[in-house]
Amino acid sequence: MSPAMFETTLTADQIEKFTDAGFWRDRTITDFLDEAAEATPDKVAFIDSRTQVTFGELKQQVDRCALGFLELGIEPGDVVSFQLPNWIEWVVVHYAASRIGAVSNPLIPIYREREVGFMVGLAKSKLIVVPQSFRGFDYPAMVERMRGDWPALERVLVVGGPSGPTSWEEFMATPWEERRDPADLAAVRPDPNAVTLLIFTSGTTGEPKGVMHTHNTVVAANDALPERLGITADTVFHMASTLAHLTGFLYGARLSVQNGATCVLQDVWDPAAFVDLVEKHAITYTSAATPFLHDLLAVPDLGERDLSSLTRFCCMGAPIPRVLVREAKAKLPGLAVLGGWGQTEEGLVTLGIPGDPEDKVIDTDGCPYPGMEIRVVDPDGRPLPPGTEGALQVRGPFVFVGYAERLDLTRSLFRPDPDGDWFDTGDLAHIDEDGYLRISGRTKDVIIRGGENIPVSYVENVLYEHPDVEAVAVVGVPDPRLQERACACLVLKPGAEPLSFAGLQEFLATKGVAKQYWPEKLVLLDDFPKTPSGKIQKFALRKEVASA
C-alpha cells in the first residue's frame, strides 16, 4: 500500500483512454531489462567512467539488489532516495526499486543540506544510497548531519565506503538470492499505474515540487522517440546530464534499455572527454542542454577527430542560437541538431524531426509526439489561433499524476475539458500553422514594460549572435513607473573586450530589433546561476541583478 502522500490525480477514465489508445502498455522498465538479458545477455548495457556491465550482468545485479531491498524491509510504495553520480550503481538502485514496486527518488549530486533535507524529508524515504565521495564532497557526513530530521529513514548505503552495515559493496556481495526465493520478485511486480518516480523540479522559479510519475507515464514518454529519431538496438546512447534530472532519467538511464541498446554515461561533463568517448564507442545519440552543444563545438581539434558516428544531438531546456546551428552544420555536417521542449511534469512533449528546415530548428522547439496535445490560450482560457502568443497548455499520456503532498496545487493547474484536462505549463508560447511550438517566456517570468510584453527569447536569441557573447539572459528589474525594465545579463567569451551599453545598443540597431525591445540595462557576469541540467535560474539572477 503506497503512503498517503502518493494520492494522485490519476482516474479510471485516463487509464482506460490511454490504455485503449496503446500509449500505456502496462510495462515496467524491468520488463525491458528481462527481455534484453534473455535476447542479448553478453551485449554491453552501460559503460561508466569506472566499469561496464552487460545486460545479463545487469539483470543479475538488479535482481540481487531487489531481493536485498526486500530483506532490508523495503516494501512496495516505500521511497528509496539515491544521490549518486552517473554510475552503473545508479541504474542498479533504480531498477531494483522498480522491480519491487518501491518509489525511486533520485537526487542531483550537487545538492546539499538545504535541498536534500527538504526532498528526503518530504519523500519520507526509508533508504538512501550515497557515494562516500564525489568531486571531493563527503556525502555520508552530510546524511549524518540531517538524519535526525528524517524519522522515516531506516538505512543508509554508501558506495565506496568503509566495510560494515552501510557498505554498498558488502550489500551487493551478499547472495540474497540464496536467502530469499527469487520468486518473491514476481509476487511484488508493481501495478504499472502505480507511482514509480518521485523527482523534484529543478527549481527555476522557487521551491522544488515533488513530481510523481507512474510506470506507464515514463515508459510512454520513451516509446515515442525511436520512430522520430531512427533509434534501434544498434544506437549507442550517451548521457552527461545527471541521471537525477528527467532528461538523464529518461534518455540516459532508461531509453537504451527500452531499445536493447548500449548507453555510455559521463559523470563529469568534459567536452574533450566526450569527443574521446564518441570515437571509442561510436556514440550516435546524446541529449543535453544547449550549453553542452556550445562546449562540443568549441573543442579545439574537432576537425581532426572522427565524430562521424554522432548523428543526433537533442537540445532541451533553452533555445538553440542560430549561430550554434550553423556552426554545427559546418563542423559536423552529419549531425542533426534538434530542439525540444518539455518539463519534469511531462517529459519531452515536442521535438524537431531530422531533416527539418533550418528555420524550424532555430525558430521552434519542435512538434508534439503522437498522443501529446498542445495549445495556447488567452487569459480567459480561450484557445488562440496559430501564431498568437498565449499560455501554453498540454495533455496526453506522458503527463505526471500529481505533486507529492501538493494535490490541491496540482488540481489548480489543470483546466477541465470533456476530452481530457489541460495542464497549465506556466510557459508562454506560439504554435505555428504546422503545429510547431516556440516557447517565448514564462508566464511568471515575462517582462512587462509599461503594459507591453518584451519578447524575452527573441531578444536573447539576437544577443547570442554577438561575436563576443558566450551566454545571455534577459531579466526584468523593478521600475517604479514602468513596472519593469529589461536587463541584459551577458557572459563574454574568454579574451573578449568588455561590451559597453552603447555597444549593445549599436549591435541591436544593426540587427533591426525594435527599440521598445532593447534592454535598458547591461550587466556583465562571469557566469550565471544554473540548475544542474544547465538551465539558467532566472529567479536567482533577478535577485543578483536587483542588488547590484
N, C-alpha and C positions, 0 to 999 in steps of 0.2 A: 504494500500500500504506500503510495507516494505521500510525502509530507503535505500538510495542508497548504504550504506555500506554493505548491505546484498545481493549484487550481488554475485552470486555463480558460481561454475563450473558445476552445475547440468545441464544435457542435456536431451532432449526428448528421445533420444536413451537409456540412462541409465534408465529413468523412465519406458520405455516400457520393457526393458530387465529384470529388477529386479521385476517388477510387474507381467509379464507373467510367470516368474520362481517361483512365490509365495513367494518371500522373502519380498517384500514390499506389505503389506496388506491394506494400506490406513487406518490405525487405529491410534488413538491418545491415550495417556495414560488415558485420562478421559473416553474413551470408556470402558476400562477395569474396571475403578472405578465404572462406572454406572452399569456394569454387576454384579460386586461383591456386590454392595449395594443392588441390586434387589434380588440376589440369597441368600446372607447371610448377611442381614443388621445388625445382632447382633453379628457377628463374629469380634473379635478384629483385627484391621488392623495394627496399630502401637502402640508400647509401648516405651516411652522415660523415662528419669530419673525423670520426674515430673508428668506424667499422661499417659493415654492411650485413644484410640479412636476406635470405631467400624467403619465398612465400611459405615453403614448408617449415622453415625455422621460425618464421614469424607466427604461424599458427600454433606451433608448439609452445612458444613463449607466451602468447596471448592466453591460451588455454590454461597453462600453468599459473599465470598471474591471476586469472579469473577464479580458479579454484582456491588460490591463496587468499584472495579478497574475501571469498565466502568464509574461509576459516578464520579470518580476522573479524568476522561479524558484519561485513558489508552486505547489505540486503538490497533487493530491488527498490528503487526510489531514493536510496541514500546518495549523498553527494560526495564525490571524490574530487578534491581540488589538486591541481598539479601545476607547479611553476617551474617548468623545465625549458631549456633551450631546444632548438630544432635537432633533437637527438632521437634515435630509434626508441629509447625508453619512453619518450612522449607518446609515440604511436602505440606501444605496448599497453601503457596505462589506459589510454582512451579506448582501445579496442576491448581490453579486458573488462572495463567498466560497462561498455556497451553490451558485451556478451551476457552479463548477469543482470542487466536492467538497472544498473546504477546510473547516476547522472554525472556526466563529465563537466567539470568546471575548470577549464584551462585559464591560467593566469599568466600575463605577459611578464617575461623575465625582468624587465627594468622597473616593474612596480615595487614599491617599498611599503613601509608600515601603513601609511595613510590609505593607499589603495587596497593592499592585501587585507589589512584589518577590516575594512568596510566590506569587501567582497566575500571573504570567508565567513565573516560574521553573518551577513545576510543569507548566505547559502546554507548555513548550519552544517558545514562539512564535517563528515565523520573521519575522513582520512585526508592527509595532504602529503604529496610527494614533491621533494625539492632536491636540487643538487647541493653537494657540500659547498661548491664554489663555482661561480661562473663570472668571468671578467673581473675577478678579484673580490667579489662580494660574498659574504658569509650568510647563506640563506637559513641554515638551521638556527643560528643565533637570533635572526630576526623572528623566526617562528617561536622560539622560546620566549622572547620578549612579549609576544602577543598572546601566547597560548592561554593565559588566564582569562582573556576576553572571549574565548571560544569554548563555551561549556560543552558544545556538541562534539568537539574534536576528540577522537579516541586514540588515533595512531598517527605517527609521522614516519615516513620512509625517506631515507637520504641516499641519493645516487652518488657514489664515490666517497661515502662517509666511512667512519671507523666501524669495525666489527661490533656486533651487538644487535639488540632488538630493532634498531632503526635502520639497519643496513639493507639497502635495496638489493645489493649483490647476494647477501645471505638469504634474503627472502626469495629471490629468483633461483637460488641454488637448491632450495628445498623442494623435494619431489612431491608436491602437493597432490599430484595425480595418484600417488600411492597411498595417500592418507584419506583421500576423498574420491568417491566414484565420479569419473568424468561424465557419467550420465546425468549427474546433477545439473550440468550446464544446460542440457536440453530442457530440463524441467523449469528453469528460470528464464527461458528465452522471453524477451520483453514483447509487450504489445507494441507493434510499430507506430501506434498513435500515442504512445506514452512519451513523456519528456525524456530526451537523451542528452540534451546540451543546455547548460546554463552559462552563457557567455556575456560578458559585460561590454556595453558600448564603450567606444574608445575615448569618450569624454571631450568632444569638441565644443560642447555647449554647457557643461556643468556636471552635476552628479551622475556618475555612471549608473546605468539601469541594467538589471539582470534579464537579458533576453532569453526566452525559453523556446527551444525548437524540439520537434519530435523526430523520431527516426524517419518518418515519411517526408517531412519537410526538407531535411538536409539531403536525403537520397535524391529526391526530386530535383533539387537545385543543381545537382551534378549530372543527372540524367540528360539535361538539356544541352550540355556542351559538345559531346562527340560529333553530332551531326553538323553543327555550325562550324566547328573548328577542325574537322577531319581527324579527330583523336581515335587511335586504335591501340591495340595491345603493344604495338611497336613504338608508340610515342614514348619519349623519355622526358619526364617532367622535372622541373626544378622549382625549389621554393626557398627564398631567403627571407621573406616576411615571416614574422613569428607565427608559429602554428596556433598560438593562442588568440590570434585575430581571425575573424571569419574568413578572410582571404586565404590565410595559411591553413586554417582548419579544413576548408572545403577543397582547395586546389592543391594543397601540399600533403596533408595527412590522409585524404580520402579519395580524391579523384583518380589517382593512379590505380588504387586497389579496385575501384569500381570498374576499371577497364583492363585489369590484369597486366598493368604496365609498371615500369620502374620509375622511382622518384629519387632525385638527388637533393638532399637537404643541406642548406648552408646556415650555420648557426650564428655567424657574424658576417654581415654584408661587406664584401670587398670586391669591387668590380673586376680587378685584375685576377683575383682568385676565381671569380665566376667565369671569366674567359678561359682560364685553365680547365675548369670543370666541363665547359662546353666541348672543348677539344678532346678531353679524356673520355667523356661518357657519351658524346654525340647527343647532347641535350637538344630537344626540339621545341620545348614549350616552357615559358615562365610567366607568372603573374606577379605584378608588383605595382607599387605606386609610381607615379611619373618620375620622381627624382631618381629612381633606380635606372630608368632608361637614360636619363641625362648622364649619370655616372658611367654607364656602359659605353656610351658614345664618346666619352672623354678619355677612355683608356688610350695611352699614347701610341702603342704599337698595334692598334686594332686592325689596320690594313694588312698587317703581316701575319695575322692569325687566321686559323681555319674555323670560321663560325658558320660554315655552310649548312650544318645540321639545324641551326636555330631558325625556325620559320614562324613562330608565334610569340609575340610579346603583348600580353594583355595588360593595359594600364587602367587601374581603378583608383578612384578617390580624388582625382583632380583633373582639370582639363589638360589636354596634351598640346603644348605650344606648337604653333605652326613650324617654327624653326626646327624643333626636335623631329617632327615627322619627316621633314625634308632632309635633315641630316642623316636620319636613319636610312632613308631610301638611298642616299648617296653612298653611305659607308657599308650598309648591309642590305644590298638590293633584294636578297631572298627572304628578308624578314617582313612579315606583316605586323604592323603596329595597330592594335585595336583598342579603342576606348570603350569603357563600360561604366555603368552606374549601378550601385546597389547600396544596401545598408546592412548592419548587423541584423536588423529586423526581417530582412527578406532575401539576403544573399545577393547574387548578381542578377538583376532584373533585365537590364539591357546590355547589349554588346554589339560591336560592329561585326561585319561579315567580311572575311578575307576577299579582297577584290573590290571593296567599296571604293568609290572615287575619293580623291584627297579631301574634297570639301566635307564629305561625310565623316571622315576620320578626324579632321581638325575641328569642325564646327558642331559635331554632335557627340553624344555618348552612346550611340548605337540604338538598336531597335529591340523590342521585347522578345524574350524567349517564348515558344509556344506555351500557352496556358496562362502566361502572365499578362495582365492588362494594366495600362497606364492611362491617365487622363489629367488634364489641368482644369481647375475650376476657379471661379471668381470668389470674392469674399462671402457670397451668399450660398456657395456650394453648387452653382450652376456650371455645367461643362462649357468650356470655351472652344472656339474654332481653332483650326491649325494655325500656327504662327503667333498665337496670342500668349503672352506670359500669364501664368496663374499658379496657384498652389498645386503641387504635384500629389496625386493620389495613386495608389497601386492596390491590386488584389490578385490572388492566384495561389497556386499550390506551394510556393516557396515561403509564404508569409508566416511569421512567427505566431506562437499561440499565447503570448502574453508576457508582461514583465513580472518577474518574481516579486511577490508581496506588493505589487502595484497594479492590481487588477482594475481598480477604478480609473487610474491613469490610462491603462490600456484601452478600456472601453471608451474613454473620452476621445480617443484618436481614431476611432472607426466611425465611418458615416454609413448609416443604414441604406440598403438598396435591395430591391426584390431579388436580384440575380447574384447577390453576394456583397457584403460590406466592403467599403473602400477604406484603406488605411491612409491617414494623413502623414506624409513623409517628413513634413517640415521644410521641404525644398521648394524653390520657385523654378519653373521650367517653361520651355516652349516644346511643342511637338509639331514637327513639320508635316507637310502633305503626305510624305512617305511613311509616317509613323516613327521617325527617328526623334529621339529625345535630346534636348540640350538643357542641362542644368544651368540656371542663371544666378543662383544665390540661395540663401537660406531665408525662410520666412521670418526667422528670428535673427537674421544676420544681414538683412538688406539695409542699404544706406538710403535714407530718405532725406534729401536736402531741399528744404523749402517746399515740401509736398511733392517733389519729383523723385522717382526712384533712380538711383545710379546703377547701371548695369555692371555689377562688380566683375563678373567673369570676363566680360568683353574688355574692360579696361585692363585687367590683369593680363589677358592674352596679348594685347598690344604691347604692354610693357615688357613682356618676355622676349619681344623681338629686338629690344635694345641690345647692341653687341656687348655691352659691359655688364649686363644684368644676369645674375645667377638664379635668383629666386624672387618671387613677387607675392605680396599680399596687400590688398586694398581693404582697409577697415574704416569704420565710422568713428569719428571723435565728436564728443558733445559740443554743441554750439547753442548759446542762449537764444539766438534769433532764428536760425535756420533749422534747429533741432539737431542736425548733424552736418558735418563736413567730411569729405573723403580724404583719407591719409594714405599715401603710397608708401608702403614699407618695402625696402629693397635690400637684398643681399647681392653685393657686386662680386664679379669674378676676381680671382686672385690676380693682383698686379694692376687692376683697373684703377684709373684716376677717380677720385670722388666725384659723384654726379651732383651738380647744383640743382636747385629748384628751377632756376631759369633754363638750365639744360634739359630738365624733364619736360617743361612746358614746350620748349622748342621741338623736342622729339615728338610729342603728341600732336603738335601742329603739323609736322611733316607727314604724320600718319593719317591726318584728316579726322581726328577724333573731335567730336563736338565739344566746345568749350565748357558747356554745362556738365560734362562728364569728367573734366580734368580734376585730378586730386588737388586739394588746396593746401596740402602739407606733405613734406617729404621727410622720411626718417630712414637713415642708413643703419643697418644692423649687421652683426657678424653672423647671426643665424636666427632662425625662427623657433619658437616653442612648437613642438610637434607631437603627435601621437606616435606610438610605436610602429604604426603602419605607414608613417610618412606624411599624414595629413597635417596641415598647419592648424594649430589650435587658436582660432581667431579670438575666442573669448579671452585667452591669456594675452594675446598680442594687443588687443584693445586696452587691457589694463596697463600693459607696459608702455604703450604709446601715450595713454592719457596721463601717466605720471611722469613722462619725460619732459 
